[in-house]
Amino acid sequence: MAGSDQQIKEYRQEFGKAFLNWRKSNNLAQQNIHDWSKAFGSSGPHNSQVKFLEDGDLDPKLGFWFALEEMNQELAKNYEK
């Protein structure tokens, strides 16, 4: 069952806040994420996507989620070392 537009907006804002807190707690700037994307040849996430995500304004497409997953997997590998 799909939520109302207002519910979806609230969920986006909450997810954006959580992502911002995660990014800051890991000392990552938006530029770090963009630089990682370019260095690994990933399709994102890009600066603008991260900004819109954190502001609760991103309407993410499937590719964004795959790029975010790829970034998290790489971060986890480096964290385990």
Summary of the structure (lengths in Angstrom):
residues: 81
radius of gyration: 13.3
end to end distance: 42.1
largest distance: 43.6
contacts: 195
relative contact order: 0.14
helix: 73%
strand: 0%
